[in-house]
Amino acid sequence: SVMRKGRVLDLVTDGLHEVNLDGARLSYHVRPGLVDLHSVRVSRARRGSGLASKALSAFLAEADRLGVDVRLAASPLDSRTDLRRLIGFYERLGFEKTGERANPLGHPIMERRAQ
C-alpha cells in the first residue's frame, strides 16, 4: 500500500502513514480499531529533549479521542537506546506488555487501550 506522508496526524485512513510531529517522525499502520506504531525517530542531536514524549502524547491523545488502541514493539532503534528505559518510557505513557515478543531478541510487544 501507499505510504502517506504529511504533517497531519491521520489515525482513520487505513494503511501506512508517516508524520512529523513536534520534531519527531512517527511511522504507523492504521487498521480498524488499532494502530501499529512502527517507529518514533528523533535526530541524534535532539534526543533527550522531550520531543518523542511530546509527539507521542499528541499521537495518543488523538488515538484516545477516536477510541483506537495502539500497539508497538519496544525495540531500540540503535545500540545507544537502553531497552529497560525504553519499556519504562512506554509504560509511563500507559502501554502494557502483552506477553508477545516482537523478534528473536525478545523485545516485547506493548499495547495501550484507548482511554
QUIZI-V974136 format. One record per residue. N is the residue number from 1. RES is the residue in three letters. PSI is psi in radians with two decimals (none if undefined). Layout:
# QUIZI-V974136
[[N & RES & PSI] [N & RES & PSI]]
This chain:
# QUIZI-V974136
[[1 & SER & 2.93] [2 & VAL & 2.38] [3 & MET & 2.11] [4 & ARG & 2.13] [5 & LYS & 2.53] [6 & GLY & -2.92] [7 & ARG & 0.01] [8 & VAL & 2.26] [9 & LEU & 2.07] [10 & ASP & 1.81] [11 & LEU & 0.35] [12 & VAL & -0.80] [13 & THR & 2.10] [14 & ASP & 2.53] [15 & GLY & -3.01] [16 & LEU & 2.44] [17 & HIS & 2.68] [18 & GLU & 2.32] [19 & VAL & 2.53] [20 & ASN & 2.07] [21 & LEU & 2.08] [22 & ASP & 0.65] [23 & GLY & 0.06] [24 & ALA & 2.52] [25 & ARG & 2.08] [26 & LEU & 2.32] [27 & SER & 2.45] [28 & TYR & 2.85] [29 & HIS & 2.12] [30 & VAL & 2.25] [31 & ARG & 2.87] [32 & PRO & 2.08] [33 & GLY & -0.01] [34 & LEU & 2.43] [35 & VAL & 2.20] [36 & ASP & 1.99] [37 & LEU & 1.99] [38 & HIS & -0.75] [39 & SER & 2.66] [40 & VAL & 2.00] [41 & ARG & 2.36] [42 & VAL & 2.42] [43 & SER & 2.56] [44 & ARG & -0.73] [45 & ALA & -0.41] [46 & ARG & 0.09] [47 & ARG & 2.58] [48 & GLY & 0.06] [49 & SER & 0.06] [50 & GLY & 0.06] [51 & LEU & -0.75] [52 & ALA & -0.74] [53 & SER & -0.77] [54 & LYS & -0.80] [55 & ALA & -0.76] [56 & LEU & -0.64] [57 & SER & -0.73] [58 & ALA & -0.73] [59 & PHE & -0.81] [60 & LEU & -0.57] [61 & ALA & -0.70] [62 & GLU & -0.70] [63 & ALA & -0.76] [64 & ASP & -0.76] [65 & ARG & -0.63] [66 & LEU & -0.12] [67 & GLY & 0.59] [68 & VAL & 2.35] [69 & ASP & 2.67] [70 & VAL & 2.30] [71 & ARG & 2.64] [72 & LEU & 2.86] [73 & ALA & 2.12] [74 & ALA & 1.47] [75 & SER & 2.03] [76 & PRO & 2.44] [77 & LEU & -0.35] [78 & ASP & 3.04] [79 & SER & -0.22] [80 & ARG & -0.24] [81 & THR & 2.15] [82 & ASP & 2.21] [83 & LEU & -0.76] [84 & ARG & -0.71] [85 & ARG & -0.67] [86 & LEU & -0.79] [87 & ILE & -0.76] [88 & GLY & -0.70] [89 & PHE & -0.84] [90 & TYR & -0.66] [91 & GLU & -0.69] [92 & ARG & -0.43] [93 & LEU & 0.02] [94 & GLY & 0.09] [95 & PHE & 2.60] [96 & GLU & 2.58] [97 & LYS & 2.42] [98 & THR & -0.26] [99 & GLY & -0.22] [100 & GLU & 2.71] [101 & ARG & 2.48] [102 & ALA & -0.43] [103 & ASN & 3.03] [104 & PRO & -0.32] [105 & LEU & -0.18] [106 & GLY & 0.22] [107 & HIS & 2.30] [108 & PRO & 2.56] [109 & ILE & 2.35] [110 & MET & 2.62] [111 & GLU & 2.57] [112 & ARG & 2.07] [113 & ARG & 2.57] [114 & ALA & 2.43] [115 & GLN & none]]
